[in-house]
Amino acid sequence: MAEDIEKNIEKMPEETEVKAAEAAEKKPEKKGLKRVARVALVLALIILSGIVIHLADLLLRPKYMGDVTEGALTAEYYEAYGDHDVLFVGDCEVYENFSTVQLWKEFGINSFIRGGAQQLVWQSYYLLEDALRYETPDVVVFNVLSLMYNEPQNEAYNRMALDGMRWSKTKWDAINASMCEGESMIEYIFPILRYHSRWNELTSDDFKYWFKKDLVSYNGYYLRNEIMPAGDMPPFRPLGDYSFGDKAMKYLDKMTELCKEKGIKLVLIKSPSLYPHWYDEWDENMKKYAEDNDLLYINMLEIAESEIGIDYSLDTYDAGLHMNVTGAEKCASYLGKVLVEKYGLTDHRDDPDMAEYWNDVIERYEEAKNA
């Protein structure tokens, strides 16, 4: 018995060492698993936080589904049928004054208007540059009224034009060119930094359109069917200098060069809106620019009644500032005929896929037109 006890005592250190060695081997393995678990937890929390922030960002952004729907126009381009024959760029004098549906119905022209409220020349340029990442139209139509502005004007209008753009170097450049004093790039990259204070302004629309918005345009055309006859316009004041600003002209030059580089016909127009006043001197400047750059320029204001058939007692919804749907259809009919005759645009009404797309647009259009 004593001998057995002695032998067991002798074995104990050896067994203890073995167990200690085994434990030592398992310890790093357990530490490694714990480390992996901690990293996984941190990553999960980061991802979850990102999802929460993204959802909050989408909720807090203005939806532009109520009274100020123009802010939804920019993003709608990416949902439209591509391969456009004609792209319009410009301010409200294009997106309210030309019916894309009429261009399709009468000529089979597949068109889109990349326009926005008080859209500045550089914003039109970058929206065109952005569109050319996806397609190359035959014709680009630019409305020249915005040349009257040579500096950024208003953050709210900047946001309506730029927030809906997809991210690219083009959007970065557009923001840099457009920011007013007090704006910052980081708030465009992370809109929640700009809109975080909207928590107490949220409405049912913010929740209704949290993830998906309704279409508010018809390939960029903003339909209005009200009638308000044109009245007396505010008196215009003479200007000390009728030349357009350096920045405005720089971006018109860039647009001209971009279109030439891509083999696109650039057409300059002045829409038939009565206000703001379009000075004769500005008109002469545009005629000379068009002549110097071998471009077509059409002042639709001076032929609105005589050739286009505009009746300012019936074809405007806001006393002559913009066209209603009947006026926009007349403008589209006139311009479409010019573009087909001058540039030989193809009639796509026999294209089954394109026709199917436009049938859906027309159905919405006719419903709104007759509402």
Helices and strands as residue ranges (DSSP letters): H 2-60, G 69-72, H 73-76, G 77-79, E 86-90, H 92-95, H 100-107, E 111-115, H 121-131, E 139-143, G 144-148, H 155-162, H 169-178, H 185-189, H 192-195, G 196-201, H 204-208, H 246-262, E 265-270, H 280-292, E 296-299, I 304-308, H 325-343, H 352-369
